[in-house]
Amino acid sequence: MADGGLPALSIRRVPFVEGHALIAHMLRDHYEELAQFKDSDVLEPDTERYLRIEAAGLLLFLVAESDGYPVGYSVSILANNLHYSATIVMQNDVLYVDRVHRHGRLGLQLIRATEKIAKESGAHRMIWHAKKDTPLDMLLPKLGYQVLDIMHVRTL
């Protein structure tokens, strides 16, 4: 416990294999809460692809912990923009904080930590994907983010 009896919160960067093991207990909750096509999309992360991205030095995996227990994560990928090749972007893949820890500022801390490392990594822009009308969707404009594209999806 931190001073005042509150849990000690920390965010740290970890390698993919370690991070994936640490957050395994949250993946099902994340899927159940946010996946849109549960009738056809099976939760099965492409581990080999993540490892290739990591080997290229382009993966950012952050784990948020409360008194050493994982309670959230942010995974992002660094890349040159396909249309503007001199522009480097950090694009968030997933962001999740377990329901019990959403009452505080942990989500904001994960966002800020991701932004900080993105900037240190040479990124010019940070890109977040947010499901419509979720807390993340409502928070990002308050942090100065603008809507750039709207994605429309249809099952074929």
C-alpha positions, 0 to 999 in steps of 0.5 A, a space after each residue: 500500500 502507498 501512503 494513506 492506505 491507497 494501493 501503489 499504482 505503477 506503469 512499466 514497459 515490458 516485453 511482449 511475452 511477459 506482458 501477455 502473461 501478466 494481462 492474461 486474466 484481463 483478456 476475456 473481460 476486455 473481449 466480452 466488454 468491447 468485441 463487436 463480432 463475438 459470433 465470428 471473431 475468436 479471441 486469439 492474439 497473433 503472438 508471432 506477429 507481435 513478436 516480429 513487431 517487437 523484434 523490429 523495435 516497434 512495439 510498446 507494451 505497457 502494464 499498469 499495476 496496483 500493488 504489483 498486480 496487473 490491472 491495465 495495459 496499453 499496447 501500441 505500434 510505431 510506424 511510418 504513415 503509409 501516405 506521409 512516409 516522413 511522418 512517424 505515428 504511434 498507433 494504439 492497438 489496445 488499451 484496457 483498465 479493469 472495471 475495479 480500477 476505472 474510478 481513478 486516473 489510471 486510464 489517463 496515466 496509461 494514455 500519458 505514459 504511452 504518449 511520453 514513450 511515443 514522443 521519446 521514440 520519435 513519433 510525431 502523432 499518437 493515434 487511438 482507436 476508440 469504440 463509439 460512446 465508450 469512456 475512451 471515446 469521450 475522454 480523448 477530445 478532452 485531452 486535445 485529440 481530434 477525430 480524423 477518420 470514422 471507420 465503417 464496418 460490414 461483415 462480408 
